[in-house]
């Protein structure tokens, strides 16, 4: 089959692995720089152009859209969907996952475990929302942040209020969350493919950093997750509408709590930690499920 991947950097580990896995299985695989794609919108003839040339028909598309170009990338992906190309993750689902507040609201609606979270626009409400999440200490996050960027641990009321006021003064949206002390600077990344957890790892933050992101210098090791953690990850992926995602959880005193559902999870850390061919499993899932026109977006936008 013919597979396209929307990605800006063809040399990233995850992108190289997906291409290698696809070609090893006999599939054609093209990496298209998302920012070099354009759309031509006309009734009954949705078209995508790449470097000024019409994009051929593909059986499936893998969206690996960077957080900084989410809106543009989703517009390009929607055009592929309108053409009947099967997406690994649909544009609507990716849009949900990229909005931290919306994703938490969806997960909360369906009873999934979350840290206490508050959101407000007026910095004068800072003390109110800090106490609402049983702080201080509290974790303050940019809604648009990624890879641990824009995440601050504020340990006192005065420092928390100062951070909130500073963020709001810069006109950025933030969430204030309960600090799960018992997690001890570690979290769990469960990788879900097609409704199943195919791998899991424990990530530990670098010294003196409560964030466990590998991009921030953290380390990873394979871990056996509990049935409750496995169920939580699978349910989160289903409620977000994602075929492939990384579900990040903390182990709290009252069970697993979800920190984030990542619609473009990196593969390097989890393949290295577990020794599993995750890229191959993703390609196999595409080959088994991609069918022309089988996308909710086709025909309705």
N, C-alpha and C positions, 0 to 999 in steps of 0.2 A: 504494500500500500504506500501511498505518498503522504508524508507527514511534514508539516511546516511547524517551525517553532518561532514565536515572536520573542526576540531577546536582543538586547543592545550589545552584549559582549559575548561573542562566540567562544572565547577562550576560558570562560569560567568553568570550574571543575564540573558543576552540575550540568552545564550545557554540553560540554565535551562527552560526558558519560552518557547522556541521553542519546546523543548522535551515534556514539560507538555502539550502544546497545541496539539501536534501531537498525543500523547497517549490518550488524552481526546477524540479525534475524532476516536480512534480505529486503528491508524496507528502504525506500527512497526518503531522504531526510534533508530538508533545507532549513537553514537558519536565516531568518529575515530580521534585519535591524528594524525594530518597531518604528523608530523615528524617520526611517526612509520610506515608510509605507504611507500612501495617501488613499483617500476614498473618493469615489465619484458617485454622487447620490442621484439616481434617476429612477423613475417608476419602473418596477419589474426588472431592472437591470442593475442590481447592486454590484459595484466593481471595486477591486482593490488594485492599486498600482504600486510597483516597487522599483525605485530608481527610474520612474517615468514609464515603465513597461507593465502591461497587464499581468497580474499574478495568475498563474495557471490554477486549475482546479486541484484541490487537495482533499484527501479523505478525512484528515484530522489535523487539528492545530493544537499545539502546546503553548499556552500563554505563560511566558516568564517575564512579566511586566514589572519593571522597577517601580518602587514606591513613588519616586519623584515625577514619574510620567503616567501615573495611574489613569487620569481622565483621558489622555490622548490614547494610551494603550487600550483602554476599554472600548473607545470608539472604533479603533481598528479591529479589535476582536469581534465586536458586534457586526461589523461588515462581513467578516468571514462567516459568522453564524447565519446572517441573512442570505448568504450564498449557499447554505446547506452544508457547510463544513462542520464536522463534529468537533466540539471543543473538549479538551481534557477537563477543564473547569470552565463553567459558563461565566459570561461577563457579569450577569446579575449577582452570582454567588461571590465572585471576586470583589465586586463593589461592596457587598455586605462586609466581607472580611477586612477590607481596608479601612472601614469606618469603625474604630474601636468602640465608640459608644453604641452604635447600632448593633454591632455584633454581640456586645454584652447584653443589650436589651432583648435580643432574640434568644440567647442562651438562657437568660433569666426567666423568660416567658415559659420555657419548656422545662424548668426546674433543674437545670444543671448547676453544679456547685461553682460559685464565684466568690472572690473576695468582696467584702462590702465596698461599694463604689458610689461616689457622689460626683455630681456635675452641676456647676452653676456658672453664671456669666459675670455676676457682680463681685468684684474682689472684696467688697464690704461683707460678703457672706462667708469669707474664708474660715473664720472660727466656727461657724455653724456646720460647714461641711467637714471640717477636720474632726469635730466631735461625732458627726454622723457615722464616721467609719472607725470609731473607737480610738482615735488618735489623740495626741501624737504617740509614737512616730507614725508617719504616713508616707505612702509612695505617691509621687506626683508625676503624671505622664502627659506628654503631648499626645493628642488624639491622632495626629498624623505621624508620630515617631515610628522608627523601625530600628531593629538590630541594637536595641538598648539606648539609642540616641534619644535625648529628651526625657530621660527617666531619672528622677531625683528622689533620694531618701531624705526626708526632713525629720529630724529626731526630736525637735522641740516645737512648741506652739509658735514661738516667735519666728523660728527659721521657716516653718511651714507657711506661715502667713506671708513672710517676705518673698518666698519662692512663688507662691500663688499670685501675689500682687505684681511681681516682676513679669511672669508669663502673661498675665492678663494685660499688663501695660504694653507688652509687645504685640497685643492683639492676636494671640494664639489660643486655641481651645485646649483645655486640659481636663484630665480626670484625676480625682483624688481617691486613692484606694487604701484599704486596710493593709498594714504591714504584717505578713505572715512570718513571725519571728522563728517559729519552730521549723520552718523549711531550711534554715541554716545556710542560706546562700546557694541552695541547689534547686534545680527544677527538673522536670521530666519532659522530654520531647517524645511524643508518640507519633509515628508516621503512619497515616491511614491511606490505604489505596483500595478503592472499590469497596468501601464499607468494612474493611478489615485492618487491624493493626498489624503491619508487616515487620515493624522494628521499633525498638524503644531504646533511649539512652538517658542517662542521668548527666546533667551538665552542672558543673561547679564553677562558681565565679573565681576570678583572680583574687589574689590576696588584697584585702581591704576594699573589695568591691562586692556589693550585695547583688549585682546583676550577674546572671550566669551565661549570658550570650557568648558564644565562641568567638564572635567578631570583636569582643571586648577583652579577649585574652583568657577566657574560661577554658576548662578542660571537659572531656566527655568520656564516659565509660558505659559499656553495655549494662543493662539492668533488666530484671524480671519484674514486670509490673503486676499489680493485683487485678483480679477480675473486675473490681469496681473502677479502677483506673482505665482498664481496657474498654469497659462499657461506656465510661464518660467520654473517651476519645471518639469512639464510633458514633455515639449519639450527637456529639458536637459537630462532627463532619456532616452527618445527615441533616441536622437542623440548619446548617449553613449552606447546604446544597453543594458541597464540594466532593468531587471524586477523589482528589489527592490533596492532602494538607498535612501540616505539622500541628499537632495540638500540644500546647505548652501548659503544663500543670504544676502546681505546688502541692506537697503533702502537708495538709493542715491537720490540726487536732480533730476536725470534724469531717475529714475525708478529703478527696482531691478537689482542688479549686482550679478553674481554668483561667489562665492569664491571657492567652491569645490563641487564635486559630489562624495559622499562616497558610495562605493559598499558594505561595511559591516557596516551599521549604527547600533549603539547601541540602545537598546530598553528601557533601564531603565528610562532614562530621559524623553523620549517622552511618554511612558506609564504612568509614574507618573504625568506628567504635564497635560495630556489630559484625563486620566482615560480610555483610549481605549485599547482593546485587539488587539494590533498590531500583536503579535505573532500568534494569531488565524487567523487573516486575511491573513498572509503570508502562513500558512499551508493550508488554504482553497484555496488560489491561486494555490499552488502546486498541490493539489488534482484535481482541475478543468483543469489544463493545462499540467501536466506531461504525456507525451506519449513516449513510447519506441522509441529511435532513433531520436526523434525530436530535434536535435541540429545541428546547422550549422557546428560544428566542426567535427561531425562524418563522417568519410570517407575521410576527406581532411587534417586533422591535424591542 
